[in-house]
Amino acid sequence: MIFGKRKAYKVEEGIVRIQFASGEGRVTPLTDEIINIFSPIETIEHRSKAVEGNKAKGIAFSVKEKPDYLEIQTKRLTVRVYDEFKVDFYDEKGMLLCADYRGERQFGRQISDKFIKLLEVEGHEIPTDSNFNYDIQVVKQMEGDEAFYGLGDKTGFLNKRHYDYEMWNSDIPAAHTDAFKALYKSIPFFITLRKECVYGIFFDNTYHSYFDMSKENERYYYFGARKGNLDYYFIAGETMPRIIKNYTFLTGRTPLPQLFTLGYHQSRWGYETEADVRGVAAKYRDLEIPIDTIHLDIDYMDGYKVFTWGEEDFGEPGKLIKDLTRDGFKIVTIIDPGVKVEEGYSVYEEGMRQGYFAKTPEGDTYVNAVWPGDAVYPDFGNPDTRAWWAKNQKYLVELGVRGVWNDMNEPASFRGELPEDVVFTDEDEKSNHAAMHNVYGHLMAKATYEGLKKYDNRRPFVITRACYSGSQKYTTAWTGDNQSLWEHLRMAIPQMCNLGLSGMAFVGTDVGGFGADVTPELLARWVQVGCFSPLFRNHSSKGSVNQEPWLFGEEVLEVNRKYIKLRYRLLPYLYDLFWECEKNGLPPFRPLVLHYEKDETVKNLNGEFLFGERILAAPVVEQGMSQKLVYLPKGTWYDYWTGEKKKGAAWLMREAPLDVCPLYVKEGSVIPCYEPMQYVGEHEMDTLILDVYSGNGRYVHHQDNGEDFAYQNGGYNEYEFVILADGTLKIELVHQGYEKLYQKFIVRHNGKSQGFSFTGKPLTIWL
Ligand code: GLC
């Protein structure tokens, strides 16, 4: 894009519109810390799927014309706009945060034709510079100290520097490796952390887009796309948490989930009959392994037709669900977007009649294939299609389903990718696959969320494989078809960390791995990561070995039980983390760098993570290892298992036999815990255990019915726990809006346990 010289500018309704020799550039300060940079290349206005509603806070800003540039100033940021729509950002102290790169781009690779042939002969990928220039391209200068985080579910390590990625939702069945450019999700948002500052950039372009985080050249990084608008947000803030707060202010936050969804889930693509499912459920209860949720994969349907029930193998519709519900289980069913082409099948016929499916440029309904064979694709960009899809959720709700799992929504297609010109709708306009591909899963999840909200009245539980920025408002996500490989367990940590930094707080991996065969040791280690994953689900593929906890001998069963019980114990803590998330966007599963960004050691720390700010987990993710090298950041930490006190800003070696995931709790913490349970709702949760770790600290805990929206209108209790270094703990009810108060607190500290009944009056306890 060539803009040329700046000609003139005007300020209209909070937007600085700048006329260049060729093209218009717009700078919009939405808040003091969020600035939108836009050029109407494809459409006159934004057509965002991620940013809903008007986020501009109507702040005051100044615009000054200088000889070389236009200076736009908010309370926190100064933006200088030069010719060619080059933009530089400064903080309020005048420090340069981020500048556009002015030099030439240089593709660093050279290979003569002769050798290219040789590479071709053996079938190697040919390096190309075909991605060298995009119509829309933003190149940012590197200062040299940048680390990059975010970008959604990309493979590889925590820090994305020196790697390049693409945003194009992809279902690739091969084992995911660090060399993959794209997986199922497109979240074109990243955080740049420098020694002296931090900022975020959200490139809101739904087309196939490209991110090169200084792989091409150390002097710059870039992002770009071939189509769409130049449309990105520069997001400033003092700290990484502040950047995430701002990004999720823009694109939305994960709302408080139902409590049961934070329990344990079992799934398998391979429960082929109701007897299989009943057998698994019964075994969990017999073995007293806590569990809430069982997922029904595609086999429960009649011939893989969505919104049907396969009576032959799964009996009377809904009976299985009712029976399991009586035993405390919650059932989630899978729903794929592909609708089977079949005369007489009502979902297909109704969709055809109403024109709800994507079309060919010639106007016929576009057909590809998924599980049911020939299938058509709901046009989720059309609000009427979404409303119809939402209405279809009623069928599931009436069967007693408590959550819906949206799969294959990249969308996947077994007969080659959908051509770019397949006709989709973008709200009130005609669009195509190239523009709508990356938001297909997002819009499907949104329709599902709205349907569940309407018919179930409880907080919708949706799980998706594909998504876009902003999907966190509607859905949780899992990382798709990983495999039972140590490499994938290793990758799970940075992948979930980066998803969390990208706004997707409620995420998980298939515990044990989806494809390939899990080993006893791998399952035992994976459950130790699963225990702290916001979505904790064991899932595996047809054809792989069964993966339920009891199939690998006594020791592995015991490890599974231990960590699943620990998860239930920590439920109130995790639930509080989600309260916090709805307020500030911070994910429960966090890289250490989120809270210790000045500590160089944690910038590339892949093998540990924080579960909230107070618990640090350092699981073993290598076969055969029984020790773990753990880094503790500054401060004092307590070993969760032994109570031993450790000084931070130091490495230590921790014994980690098969049943030990090294865990540390920060000084001055209160960790609220529940008494043992088999599932949420088994008994009244009227006792709260408080694990107290010496130091000064304050903790805010929330209690409510864990299901509906009453909490949004004050229907919750809020407790404040304050620990003082003098050895006292104060418990105070600071908000009362939910009828069931805790009856009892059990305070545990240094191996001592004391019980206190509670009537609503403040308590002061000597530890
Ligand atoms: C896809 C999903 C997987 C599911 C399978 C069958 O591969 O990613 O989770 O089990 O389809 O529905």
Residues whose N, C-alpha, C, O or C-beta is under 5 A from the ligand:
A	BS01	GLC	W269 D297 I298 D407 G480 D481
